[in-house]
Amino acid sequence: MLAGMNTALLVAGSVFVSIAALIHVYIFVLESLRWSRPATWKTFGLKSQADADVVKPMAFNQGFYNLFLALGVVAGLLLIATSHTAAGLAIALFAAGSMVAAALVLIISSPKLARAAAIQGLAPLVGVVLLGLALLVG
């Protein structure tokens, strides 16, 4: 473990980035595996199967982006758990920070999607803040 790191904040931050990873895996499932189901594409605001079919290749690709971000968090947490704390924190912070950045892009580009941006961005934001504090507070 890094000298002087606050363990309680490290654990709390890890919990929040884990929640973020689970959310992003769920988004992957929706966008890449269940996209053709009306309940799924309606969740994303599409009105018809024809609209869903047009968007399907982009949704499939976007789903994998979400999966890769989640896997980054998991890899970071595994490294932290195996005493490779500095490397694990760097990877987890990068992946979770990317989730936050994607949520910011979403809300800036389409303010009507603020709820979706909050769903994908709040847990990683809290996790990033807590992990950052774990490093700073000691």
PyMOL commands that set and color helices and strands:
alter all, ss='L'
color gray80, all
select helices_A, chain A and resi 7-33+38-43+49-81+85-109+111-137
alter helices_A, ss='H'
color red, helices_A
deselect
rebuild
show_as cartoon
